[in-house]
Amino acid sequence: MADKAPARLRRAKIVATVGPATDDLEVLVQMMHAGVDVVRLNASHGTIEDRRRRLALVRSAAQRADRCIGVLLDLGGPKIRIEGFRDGPVTLIEGAAFTLDTGLDPKGGTAHTVGVAYKDLTRDVQAGDTLLLNDGQIVLDVLQVGATRIETRVRVGGELSDRKGLNRQGGGISAPALSARDRDDIRFAAAEGVDYLAVSFVREASDMQEARALLHAAGGEARLVAKIERHEAVENLIGIIEASDVVMVARGDLGVEMGYAELTGLQKTIIHESRTRNRVVITATQMMESMIQNPVPTRAEVSDVANAVMDGTDAVMLSAETAAGRYPVKAVEAMAQVIVGAEKYQLTHPRSRQRAPESEFQGTEEAIAMAVTYTANHMKVRAIVALTETGATPLWMSRIRSDIPVYAFTPHEATRRRVTLYRGVYPVIFDVHSVESSTETLYRALFTRLLELRLVKKRDLVILTKGEHSGVQGGTNSMQILKVTLD
């Protein structure tokens, strides 16, 4: 696959969830042309065979679209949900009694009681607690807790249907982050070579460490994504960030557990703390929710996406908008347009946004990245070219504010897919081992590749980063300022 430069130099990336609305090869191809960089497979729904089928479809569409596309598998996590209703959705009335029963038949729900999939809920809840259903739209006050039954009174009512999420306000649900089904999906991710693996309902760093151990035991090399959506995760934020490769601001459950008034501040904090620690960050949930049914976003949604971009998020994510919505391609197009618009007005990040203040460089790659981006911001440089094995140097560069595109030249397909999530970094196929017989030969091959992809013009200045010994991981130790010429 010959990777191409983006039609517009959009720096922030787009993650799009696949589902029934995208089970058409042509729709997926159109979404990729519209700007999808990473595809998300949601393991909360369907079977492993469903995921295998959709993954094959995504990879086929990527070939058809001639795009390098990353894949993120999002683990379902513990199912903290109600069960189903006997006769369809019910309406809960304010002030009415309502019972949650862990022993009830999964399809036996009525307007007065419903089953709960999480069987240990009665251990985690006590009288006086507040329970939230359906992303906080329904509020229940706990009156009494028995062996299997939790008696509540409806404080805020509304319509309730099957399998809606359940939260305890303030957190405190003790379910482990990884379920038996998650372990099966981890083995699937390893076998299929998925690029990113997201862990749901993380509480502490040990949850990520356990997931990484299971992934490595299965032979997988995916980068791990910690979803911040629990009260406990906020309390243990720094440790979780450091135990992860990517952090996702999962705003649905996070807003329910922490309260929506705190959500914007939490989002900014998580993005800031992740970037200063050289981690990638995704902002997710209900970014363009209205586009599930409508062909254009609301002005509030436009502002929401733009705000995340201007905060420095690496990627913004579409969920039901593309998985089950009526306008999956239009949703991607709209998000791409909003990102480009926001980036026109984005102010330069202060130094504190670039890296942890007063800290030493972690190695030569970070030192080179800092030198490159400082130079690029003070010279008329058209592009930064990083010869990379793992994508580590481009990752450091993407943490530091610069409007100069970073092209990750690598022969490794896994590395090319990985960098699709990095803000301002674009993958390019290039096998340095086949051309580096001399410095002049290398430069000519690099310039030829840049020119044929129309990434630069002749006589433009570019910055090149490379290692003294090509093909060595972690070996980047030099930068050079070059003028593009084939003379």
N, C-alpha and C positions, 0 to 999 in steps of 0.2 A: 504494500500500500504506500503510495507516494503522498506523504502528509503535505497539506497545503496551508499557506498562511491564511488566517481568518480574513474575510472580506472587509471587516472593520476591526480595528485593533481594540477590541473589547477585552479589558483586563480581567474583570471578575468572571468567574465561570458559572455555568448553568448545569445543575443536577436535575434530571427529570425522571420521575417514577413511571415504570411501565405497568400495564394492567390490561383489562379488557378493551379499553379505548385504543390501545396501541398494538393489538394482536394482528396487525396488517403490516406487511413488510413496507409497503409504499408510504404509510403514515410515519413509520419509524424513520425512513430515509428522509422524508420531508422535515421531520423534527430535527434531524442531524444537520441538514442544510440550514435550518432556521437558527441553529446555534447551540444545540445540546453538546456538552463536553463529556459528561459522565451520566450513565444510566443507573438508576436505583431499582433493584429487585427487592420488593417488600415481602419478607418471609412470614409476616403475620397472616397472610392470606394464601390459600392454595397449598399444594403439595410440592415436594422436591421435584417431582416430574414436571409440574407446571413451571417451576423455576428453570429447570434444565431446558425446557422447550423455549421459554422466553429468552434465555441467555443465548441459545443458538440463533434465534431470530435477530437479536441485537447485533451479534457478530456478523451475521449475514448482511444486515442493513448497513453496518459500518463499512464493509467491503464495497457494497453498492454505492454508498455515499462518498467513498474515498476519503474517509475521516478516521482519525485515531480517536477511539472512544473508550474511556475508562468504565469499569463496572463496579458498583457498590452493592453488596448484599447486606441488607438491614435485618438483623435477627429480630424475631418476634418478642423475645423476652417472656417473663412470666405473664400469664393471662389474667390480669386483674380486671375482670369484666363481669357484668351480669350475664345471665343466660338468656333464654328466649321466652316469648309469650305465646300462649296457646292460640289466641285468636288475633294475632297481629298487634301493632302498636297500641299503647294505652296512654291515657292522659292522667297525670298525677295532679291532684287539686291541693292548693295551699291549705295547710292545716289538717289534712287527712293523714290517717295512719298508713304506713307502708312498711312491709317486712322484707328483709333480705334473708334468704334461707339457703345455706350451703348444702342442705340435704334435699332440696326440692328437685323434682325431675327437670332436666334442662329445657324442656319445652312446656313446662307447666305454669308459666308466669301468668298473672292476672293483674287487674288494676289495683290489687291489694298486696300482692306478694310476687317475688321473682327469685329465681335461683342465682347463685354466684359461682363462677368458675373457679375462683381462688378459695380453696377449701379451708385455709388457715385464717380467714378474715376475722373470725370471732376471737382469735388470740391477739390480734393487733388493734382491736377496737374496744372502746369502753364507753359507758354512758357519759354524755356531755360532749363527745366528739362530733365533728361535722364531716359528713360524707358528701362527695360531689360526683354526679353522674353526667355522662355526655359532655365532656369538656367543661364542666362546671355550670352547665345551663340549668341543672336541677340540683337543689340543695336539700339535704336531709339532716335533721338533728337526731342523734342517737339517744334513745330513751332507756333501753335495756338490752343486755347481751346475754343470750343463753348458749346452750351447747352447739346448736346449728343456726339459731335464729337471732337476727338483729332487728329489734323493734325500733322504728324511727317515726318521726313526724315530718311531713313535707313543709319546708320553709319557703322554697321557691319551686313551683310546679312547672309542668309543661309536658310535651309529648315525649314518650320514651319507647324505643324500639329495641330489637334484639341486639345483644353483644356489644352494648355501649360500655365505654371505659368507666372505671370506678377509682376514685382517689380519696385519700384521707387528707383533709386540709392540714397543712403543716408537716406532711410526710409521716413516716413511721410504719409503712407497710414493710414487713420483714421478708418478703419473697426474695429469693436469690436472683441475681441478674441473669444467670444462665439456666435455662430449663433443659430437660432431656431432649426436646425437639431442637433447641438451639445447638446442642452438641452434634446432632445429625447434620444440621445445616453448616456447621463449621467444617465437618468432614467433606461435605459437598463443595464448599468454597475452596478448600484445599485441592480437591480432585479436579475442579474446573478452572483453576488458576484465576480466581476472582481477584481484582486489584485492591479493593477496600472491603473491610468487614466491620459493620457497625454493631455495637453492643448496646442494647436497650436497658433502660432503668438502672444505670450504673449508680452505685452508692459510694464506692471508695476505690482506691487504686488497685486493691487486691482483685477486684472484679475484672479489671483489664489484664492484670497479670495472669489470672486463671485462663482467660480467653486466649491470650497469646501462647501460653503453654499448650493448650489443646490444639491450637492452629499449627504450631510447630511440630507437635507430635504426629499430626496428620500429614505433615510434609508441605504445609501451606506457607506462602510468603506474603500474603496480603498485609497491607498497612491497616492498623486498627483505629476505628472511629469510636470515641466515647460520646454517647448521647447524654447531654445534661438535661434531665427532665424530672429529677427528684429533689426534694428539699435537702436530703442528705448529700447529694452530689454538689450542691452549692457550698455546703459547709466544708466539703473535702476537695474543693475545686482544684487547687494547685497540685495536689498529689495525683489527681486523676489526669490532669493535663500532662504532667511529666511522665505518666505511665502509658500515654497514648501517642499516636502519630497525628491524629486528626481529632478535632472536637466539633460536635454538632450542637448548636443551640436549638434544642427541640422544644419549641415554644408552646406547644399544646399542653402537655402535662405539666411542664414547668410553670406556666401561667396559672394553671389550676392549683397546684400545690403551694406556690409562693404568693399568689395573688397577682392579678393583672396589673395593678398599679406599679409593681416593682419590675415588670417584665422588660421595659425598655432599658432601664438602668442595668439590669442583669445582663441583657444582651451585649451592651457596650463593654461591660466589665469582662465578660467571657471572651469576647473578641480580642480585647486589649491584652489580657493575660495569656491567651493562646499565642498571639503573634510575638510577644516579647520572649516567649520560650521556644520560638522556631517551630511552632505547630501550625498546621493548616486548620482553618475554621470554616464551617458551613452554617449558614443561617437558614432555618427550615420552619415549616408549618404555616399554612394559611396565608402564604405570601400573595397569592392572587386567587383566593378562594371563590370570588364571584365568577371567575372564568370557567368554573365547572359548568355553569349554565349560560353564561353571557360571553359574547365575542370580544368584549373590551373590558379592561380592569377598571375599578373605581379609582378616584383620585387618592383616596386614603391608601389603597394598595400600592399605587405608584410611589407615594411618599415612603411607604414602609420598605419597599425594595431599595429605593434610592438611599434611604437612611442607613441600611445595612451595608450597602456598597461604600458609602462615604465613611462608615466606621472602620472599613478595612477588611471586611469579610472576604475570604477567598472565593466563596461560591454561595449562590442562593439556590434554594431547592423548590421544585414543584412536586406536589404529592398527588392528591386526587384530581388536580387540574389537568394532569396528563394521563393518569392511570385510568380514570373513569369519566373524565369530563367530555363535554360535547365538542370542545375546540382545542385539542392538544397541541396542534401546530401553531395556532394563533397565540396560545398561552406562551409558548417558547419565543415566538416573534416579539410579543409584547414585553416579555422580561428582558430580552436582548436590547430592545430599544430603550427601556428605562435605564439599564446599566450604562449604556453608552452616554445617555443624557446626563446621568449623575456624575460620571467620570469627567465630563467636561468642566464641572464646577468643583471638583474635589480639591481641597487644599492640601498642601504638603504636610505629611505627618511630622510632628516634632520628634526629636531623637528618642524620647521615652516610648514612642509608639513603635520604634524600630527594633529595639532589643532591650533586655534588662539593663537599667542604668547602673553604671559603676562596675559592671561585671567584665571579667576578662574574656577575650575571644576563646571559643571552645576548640579552635584548631585553625589550620591554615585556610580551610575552605571558607570559614566565616570571615577571616581577615581579608582574603581575596575578594569575597562578595562585597564587603564594606568599601574596599578600595575601588572596585569596579563601579558600583552605583554612585559613589561620590564623584568619580571622574565623569561618568556618563551624564550626571546632572549639571556639570560645569563645562561640557564640550558639546559641539554639534555632532553627536554620535547617532548614527541611524539605527544601530542594533547591537545587542550583546550576544555573542555566540559562545556557548559553553559546551566544550567537549566533555561528555559525562558518561559514567558507567551506571550510576545508581540514581542520578538526579539530585544528589545532595547539594552541590553548589548552586544550581538553579533555585532550589528551595530557599537557601539562605538569601539569594538575591531577591526573591519574591517577597521576603519579609520587609524589605527596605523600600521606601517609597521612591519610585522612578517611573517616568512615562516612557522609558526606552524598553521596547520588547526584548525579552530574553528567549533565545532559541536554543533549546536543548538538543544538540546534535548527538545522537547515540545510535548504535546498531541494535540495541536491545528493545524488543517490542514491549516487554514488561515495564521498562523504564519510561518509554514513550507514553504508555497508557497511564502510568502513575502521575506524570507531570501534567496531565490534562486537568487536574484539580488545582494546580498551583496558580495563584493569581499572577497574570502577566507573563506566564511561561508557555511556550508553544513547542510541541515536539517535531523534530525533523529526523528522518532516516539518514544516517551517515555512518559509514564504517571506516573509522580512522585507521584500522589495522591494514586495510587494503591499499592505502594511499601514502602512508607516512614513510616513504623511502628517503625523503629529504624534506627540509623545511619549506623550500620553494614548491615542491610537489603538493604538500599539505595545503599551503595557502591557495594555490591554484584550484585545488579540488573544493576547498571551502567557498571560494569566491564564485566558482562555477555553479555550485549548489544554491547559493544565495541568489544569484542572478536568475537562474532558471525558475526558481520559485517566486521571483519578483518581490523578494523581501528587501532588497536594496538596489541602488543604481551604481553604475561605475563611478569611481572616485569618492563615494561615500566613505565616511569613517566608521569602523566597527571595532568593538573591543572583543578580544578572544581570550578565553580562559582555558587552561589545559594543565595537565600534569607533566612532570618531567618524563615519566614512563607511562605511555598511554595504555589503557586497559587495566589499570590498577585502581581498585576502589579506594576512595578517600585520598587520592593522590594529587588533586588540583593544587598547584602551588605557584602559578604564574598568570599574569595578565599582560596582554600586548595590545597596543593601539595600531590598527592597520588601515591602510587605504585600499579600497576594493579596486583592483586592477588586474587584467590578464596580460599586460604587456610583458 
